């Protein structure tokens, strides 16, 4: 069986008090559950100044 790494960039809008790490962890859980992937991780977070 072949194995492939996919890299995604996601832009998330959230309230100032919300924790983006928590949202990232939930996105990883959903990817694993819905698509049955072996492993998903949040590798970095970059804050965008407007």
Order of alpha helices (4+ residues) and beta strands (2+ residues): alpha
